[in-house]
Amino acid sequence: MSSTDPTPKSGLAPRQIVGIVIAVVSLVLIAANWEETEVSLVVTRVTMPLALLLALVFLGGMATGAMVLRRRQKKG
């Protein structure tokens, strides 16, 4: 296949593979950490499963990444 061939390549891009690996590792870590932990917030302390805290941080990171990506796409 030449570099000018308009036929799309099949398979996953390296960026997608890295994203899948990060998601799988995150899910394994979340699944393995169900013990209760105390989280100190600014004004209070909360006791919750560590898996829940990890999931919230993971989802917050995903949301932040999506917002940054959307902003970059609008600019350029």
DSSP file (Angstrom, degrees, kcal/mol; ACC not computed):
  #  RESIDUE AA STRUCTURE BP1 BP2  ACC     N-H-->O    O-->H-N    N-H-->O    O-->H-N    TCO  KAPPA ALPHA  PHI   PSI    X-CA   Y-CA   Z-CA
    1    1 A M              0   0    0      0, 0.0     2,-0.1     0, 0.0     0, 0.0   0.000 360.0 360.0 360.0 129.0    0.0    0.0    0.0
    2    2 A S    >   -     0   0    0      1,-0.1     3,-1.3     2,-0.0     0, 0.0  -0.403 360.0-112.0 -84.1 164.8    1.4    3.3   -1.0
    3    3 A S  T 3  S+     0   0    0      1,-0.3    -1,-0.1    -2,-0.1     0, 0.0   0.660 116.9  55.5 -71.6 -15.0    1.3    6.4    1.2
    4    4 A T  T 3  S+     0   0    0      2,-0.0    -1,-0.3     0, 0.0    -2,-0.0   0.446  76.8 117.7 -95.8  -0.5   -1.1    8.1   -1.3
    5    5 A D    <   -     0   0    0     -3,-1.3     0, 0.0     1,-0.1     0, 0.0  -0.534  56.2-152.6 -68.9 122.8   -3.6    5.3   -1.1
    6    6 A P        +     0   0    0      0, 0.0    -1,-0.1     0, 0.0    -3,-0.0   0.520  58.8 116.7 -77.1  -3.4   -6.9    6.7    0.3
    7    7 A T  S    S-     0   0    0      1,-0.1    -2,-0.1     0, 0.0     2,-0.1  -0.484  71.1-119.7 -66.8 126.7   -8.0    3.3    1.7
    8    8 A P        -     0   0    0      0, 0.0     2,-0.2     0, 0.0    -1,-0.1  -0.373  26.1-114.2 -68.4 146.6   -8.2    3.6    5.5
    9    9 A K        -     0   0    0     -2,-0.1     2,-0.2     1,-0.1     0, 0.0  -0.488  26.3-130.7 -76.3 147.9   -6.0    1.3    7.5
   10   10 A S        +     0   0    0     -2,-0.2     2,-0.1     2,-0.1    -1,-0.1  -0.623  64.4  43.7 -94.7 161.2   -7.6   -1.3    9.7
   11   11 A G  S    S-     0   0    0     -2,-0.2     2,-0.3     2,-0.0    -2,-0.0  -0.445  92.1 -49.8 100.6-176.7   -6.7   -1.9   13.3
   12   12 A L        -     0   0    0     -2,-0.1    -2,-0.1     1,-0.0     0, 0.0  -0.731  47.0-121.3-101.5 145.8   -6.1    0.4   16.2
   13   13 A A    >>  -     0   0    0     -2,-0.3     4,-2.1     1,-0.1     3,-0.5  -0.467  30.6-111.3 -75.8 154.5   -3.9    3.5   16.3
   14   14 A P  H 3> S+     0   0    0      0, 0.0     4,-2.4     0, 0.0     5,-0.2   0.863 119.4  56.9 -55.6 -36.3   -1.1    3.5   19.0
   15   15 A R  H 3> S+     0   0    0      1,-0.2     4,-1.9     2,-0.2     5,-0.1   0.886 107.3  48.0 -62.9 -38.5   -3.0    6.3   20.8
   16   16 A Q  H <> S+     0   0    0     -3,-0.5     4,-2.3     2,-0.2    -1,-0.2   0.889 109.6  52.5 -69.2 -39.1   -6.1    4.0   21.1
   17   17 A I  H  X S+     0   0    0     -4,-2.1     4,-2.5     2,-0.2    -2,-0.2   0.922 109.2  49.4 -62.5 -44.3   -4.0    1.1   22.3
   18   18 A V  H  X S+     0   0    0     -4,-2.4     4,-2.5     1,-0.2    -1,-0.2   0.914 110.7  51.0 -61.2 -42.9   -2.5    3.3   25.1
   19   19 A G  H  X S+     0   0    0     -4,-1.9     4,-2.2     1,-0.2    -1,-0.2   0.898 110.6  48.3 -61.1 -41.8   -5.9    4.4   26.1
   20   20 A I  H  X S+     0   0    0     -4,-2.3     4,-2.6     2,-0.2    -2,-0.2   0.911 111.2  50.4 -65.7 -42.5   -7.2    0.9   26.3
   21   21 A V  H  X S+     0   0    0     -4,-2.5     4,-2.6     2,-0.2     5,-0.2   0.923 111.1  48.5 -61.8 -44.4   -4.2   -0.2   28.4
   22   22 A I  H  X S+     0   0    0     -4,-2.5     4,-2.4     1,-0.2    -1,-0.2   0.913 112.4  49.0 -62.2 -42.6   -4.7    2.7   30.8
   23   23 A A  H  X S+     0   0    0     -4,-2.2     4,-2.4     2,-0.2    -2,-0.2   0.913 112.4  47.4 -63.9 -43.2   -8.4    1.9   31.1
   24   24 A V  H  X S+     0   0    0     -4,-2.6     4,-2.3     2,-0.2    -2,-0.2   0.930 113.0  47.8 -65.6 -45.5   -7.8   -1.8   31.7
   25   25 A V  H  X S+     0   0    0     -4,-2.6     4,-2.4     1,-0.2    -1,-0.2   0.911 112.4  50.6 -61.4 -41.9   -5.1   -1.2   34.3
   26   26 A S  H  X S+     0   0    0     -4,-2.4     4,-2.5    -5,-0.2    -2,-0.2   0.919 110.1  49.1 -61.9 -44.3   -7.3    1.4   36.1
   27   27 A L  H  X S+     0   0    0     -4,-2.4     4,-2.6     2,-0.2    -1,-0.2   0.880 110.3  51.0 -64.8 -37.6  -10.2   -1.1   36.2
   28   28 A V  H  X S+     0   0    0     -4,-2.3     4,-1.6     2,-0.2    -1,-0.2   0.930 111.5  47.7 -64.3 -44.5   -8.0   -3.8   37.6
   29   29 A L  H  X S+     0   0    0     -4,-2.4     4,-0.6     1,-0.2    -2,-0.2   0.900 112.9  48.7 -62.6 -40.9   -6.8   -1.4   40.3
   30   30 A I  H >< S+     0   0    0     -4,-2.5     3,-1.1     1,-0.2    -2,-0.2   0.931 111.3  49.5 -64.0 -45.4  -10.3   -0.4   41.1
   31   31 A A  H 3< S+     0   0    0     -4,-2.6    -1,-0.2     1,-0.2    -2,-0.2   0.788 110.6  51.0 -65.3 -28.1  -11.5   -4.0   41.3
   32   32 A A  H 3< S+     0   0    0     -4,-1.6     2,-0.5     1,-0.2    -1,-0.2   0.524 100.8  65.5 -88.1  -6.0   -8.7   -5.0   43.7
   33   33 A N    <<  +     0   0    0     -3,-1.1    18,-1.1    -4,-0.6    -1,-0.2  -0.679  48.1 136.2-124.2  78.2   -9.2   -2.2   46.2
   34   34 A W        +     0   0    0     -2,-0.5    -1,-0.1    16,-0.2     3,-0.1   0.401  35.7 118.3-102.1   2.1  -12.5   -2.5   48.1
   35   35 A E  S    S-     0   0    0     -3,-0.1    15,-2.6    14,-0.1    16,-0.2  -0.349  72.6-101.7 -69.4 151.7  -11.2   -1.8   51.6
   36   36 A E  E     -A   49   0A   0     13,-0.2     2,-0.3    14,-0.1    -1,-0.1  -0.439  42.8-176.7 -71.3 143.7  -12.7    1.3   53.4
   37   37 A T  E     -A   48   0A   0     11,-2.5    11,-2.5    -2,-0.1     2,-0.5  -0.986  25.1-122.5-141.2 152.0  -10.5    4.4   53.5
   38   38 A E  E     -A   47   0A   0     -2,-0.3     2,-0.5     9,-0.2     9,-0.2  -0.840  23.7-162.1 -98.9 127.0  -10.8    7.8   55.1
   39   39 A V  E     -A   46   0A   0      7,-3.9     7,-3.0    -2,-0.5     2,-0.8  -0.928   9.6-144.8-111.5 127.4  -10.6   10.7   52.8
   40   40 A S  E     -A   45   0A   0     -2,-0.5     5,-0.2     5,-0.2     2,-0.1  -0.824  20.8-175.5 -95.6 111.7   -9.9   14.2   54.2
   41   41 A L        -     0   0    0      3,-2.8     0, 0.0    -2,-0.8     0, 0.0  -0.337  44.5 -88.7 -92.0-178.3  -11.8   16.9   52.3
   42   42 A V  S    S+     0   0    0      1,-0.2     3,-0.1    -2,-0.1    -1,-0.0   0.908 121.7  13.6 -61.3 -44.4  -11.4   20.6   53.0
   43   43 A V  S    S+     0   0    0      1,-0.1     2,-0.3     0, 0.0    -1,-0.2   0.516 130.0  19.1-113.3  -7.0  -14.1   20.8   55.7
   44   44 A T        -     0   0    0      2,-0.0    -3,-2.8    -5,-0.0     2,-0.4  -0.939  65.8-115.4-153.4 172.4  -14.9   17.2   56.6
   45   45 A R  E     -A   40   0A   0     -2,-0.3     2,-0.4    -5,-0.2    -5,-0.2  -0.954  27.1-165.5-116.6 138.9  -13.7   13.6   56.5
   46   46 A V  E     -A   39   0A   0     -7,-3.0    -7,-3.9    -2,-0.4     2,-0.5  -0.972  11.4-148.0-126.3 137.6  -15.5   10.9   54.6
   47   47 A T  E     +A   38   0A   0     -2,-0.4    -9,-0.2    -9,-0.2   -11,-0.1  -0.925  36.6 144.3-104.6 126.4  -15.1    7.1   54.8
   48   48 A M  E     -A   37   0A   0    -11,-2.5   -11,-2.5    -2,-0.5     2,-0.1  -0.970  55.4 -78.5-152.1 161.5  -15.6    5.3   51.5
   49   49 A P  E >>  -A   36   0A   0      0, 0.0     4,-1.6     0, 0.0     3,-0.6  -0.429  37.1-130.0 -62.9 139.9  -14.3    2.3   49.6
   50   50 A L  H 3> S+     0   0    0    -15,-2.6     4,-2.7     1,-0.2     5,-0.2   0.839 107.9  62.4 -60.5 -32.7  -11.0    3.0   48.0
   51   51 A A  H 3> S+     0   0    0    -18,-1.1     4,-2.4   -16,-0.2    -1,-0.2   0.891 102.3  50.1 -60.3 -39.7  -12.4    1.6   44.7
   52   52 A L  H <> S+     0   0    0     -3,-0.6     4,-2.5     2,-0.2    -1,-0.2   0.921 110.9  48.6 -65.2 -43.9  -15.0    4.3   44.7
   53   53 A L  H  X S+     0   0    0     -4,-1.6     4,-2.3     2,-0.2    -2,-0.2   0.924 112.3  48.5 -61.6 -44.9  -12.4    7.0   45.2
   54   54 A L  H  X S+     0   0    0     -4,-2.7     4,-2.6     1,-0.2    -2,-0.2   0.904 111.4  50.2 -62.4 -41.2  -10.2    5.6   42.5
   55   55 A A  H  X S+     0   0    0     -4,-2.4     4,-2.7     2,-0.2     5,-0.2   0.905 110.4  49.8 -64.2 -41.2  -13.2    5.4   40.1
   56   56 A L  H  X S+     0   0    0     -4,-2.5     4,-2.3     2,-0.2    -2,-0.2   0.907 112.5  46.8 -64.2 -41.6  -14.1    9.1   40.9
   57   57 A V  H  X S+     0   0    0     -4,-2.3     4,-2.2     2,-0.2    -2,-0.2   0.909 112.7  50.2 -66.6 -41.5  -10.6   10.2   40.2
   58   58 A F  H  X S+     0   0    0     -4,-2.6     4,-2.3     2,-0.2    -2,-0.2   0.935 112.7  46.1 -61.5 -47.1  -10.4    8.2   37.0
   59   59 A L  H  X S+     0   0    0     -4,-2.7     4,-2.5     1,-0.2    -1,-0.2   0.876 111.0  53.2 -65.0 -37.2  -13.7    9.6   35.7
   60   60 A G  H  X S+     0   0    0     -4,-2.3     4,-2.3    -5,-0.2    -1,-0.2   0.896 109.8  48.4 -63.3 -39.8  -12.6   13.2   36.7
   61   61 A G  H  X S+     0   0    0     -4,-2.2     4,-2.5     2,-0.2    -2,-0.2   0.888 110.9  50.3 -66.5 -39.9   -9.4   12.7   34.7
   62   62 A M  H  X S+     0   0    0     -4,-2.3     4,-2.3     2,-0.2    -2,-0.2   0.924 111.5  48.4 -63.3 -44.0  -11.4   11.4   31.7
   63   63 A A  H  X S+     0   0    0     -4,-2.5     4,-2.2     2,-0.2    -2,-0.2   0.911 112.0  49.0 -63.7 -42.4  -13.7   14.4   31.9
   64   64 A T  H  X S+     0   0    0     -4,-2.3     4,-2.3     1,-0.2    -1,-0.2   0.921 111.4  49.5 -63.0 -44.4  -10.8   16.8   32.1
   65   65 A G  H  X S+     0   0    0     -4,-2.5     4,-2.4     1,-0.2    -2,-0.2   0.888 110.3  50.9 -61.9 -39.7   -9.1   15.2   29.1
   66   66 A A  H  X S+     0   0    0     -4,-2.3     4,-2.5     2,-0.2    -1,-0.2   0.899 110.2  49.3 -65.7 -40.3  -12.3   15.4   27.1
   67   67 A M  H  X S+     0   0    0     -4,-2.2     4,-2.2     2,-0.2    -2,-0.2   0.910 112.1  47.8 -66.0 -41.0  -12.7   19.1   27.8
   68   68 A V  H  X S+     0   0    0     -4,-2.3     4,-2.3     2,-0.2    -2,-0.2   0.921 112.7  49.1 -64.9 -43.6   -9.1   19.9   26.9
   69   69 A L  H  X S+     0   0    0     -4,-2.4     4,-2.1     1,-0.2    -2,-0.2   0.917 111.1  49.6 -62.2 -43.8   -9.4   17.9   23.7
   70   70 A R  H  X S+     0   0    0     -4,-2.5     4,-1.8     1,-0.2    -1,-0.2   0.894 111.0  50.0 -62.7 -40.1  -12.7   19.6   22.8
   71   71 A R  H  X S+     0   0    0     -4,-2.2     4,-1.8     1,-0.2    -1,-0.2   0.901 110.0  50.3 -66.4 -39.9  -11.1   23.0   23.4
   72   72 A R  H  X S+     0   0    0     -4,-2.3     4,-2.1     1,-0.2    -1,-0.2   0.882 109.2  51.8 -64.1 -38.4   -8.1   22.2   21.3
   73   73 A Q  H  < S+     0   0    0     -4,-2.1    -1,-0.2     1,-0.2    -2,-0.2   0.857 108.3  51.2 -68.1 -34.3  -10.4   21.1   18.4
   74   74 A K  H  < S+     0   0    0     -4,-1.8    -1,-0.2     2,-0.2    -2,-0.2   0.870 111.7  47.9 -69.0 -36.8  -12.3   24.3   18.5
   75   75 A K  H  <        0   0    0     -4,-1.8    -2,-0.2     1,-0.2    -1,-0.2   0.899 360.0 360.0 -72.4 -40.5   -9.1   26.4   18.4
   76   76 A G     <        0   0    0     -4,-2.1    -2,-0.2    -5,-0.2    -3,-0.2   0.448 360.0 360.0-123.4 360.0   -7.5   24.7   15.5
